[in-house]
Amino acid sequence: MIRKYIKKIKETDLIKNIAILASGAVIGYMINMLLLPIVGRIYTPDRKSVV
């Protein structure tokens, strides 16, 4: 009974759309974390404080 319910949920577009949104957010955070050291080297602490 539970397996049928899980199979039905997997077939719906809702789960697919949630997975797409979640993966987009994860990719965005990964890009941010990868670029953070580069930006940290480009901009010194003195330059970061000047807006």
Phi, psi and omega in degrees: 000315179292323180296322177296319180294318178295319179296320179295320179294319180296329182281345183282156179285340181300313181296319179297317180293322177296319179296321178295315179296317181294319180293326176296319178294319179295318179296320177298316178294324179295317178298317179300314182292327179287326182274345182302314178296326180293313179295325178296329178279329180289313183257118177285165178302327178295320181285331180293329183282341180272124181261000000 
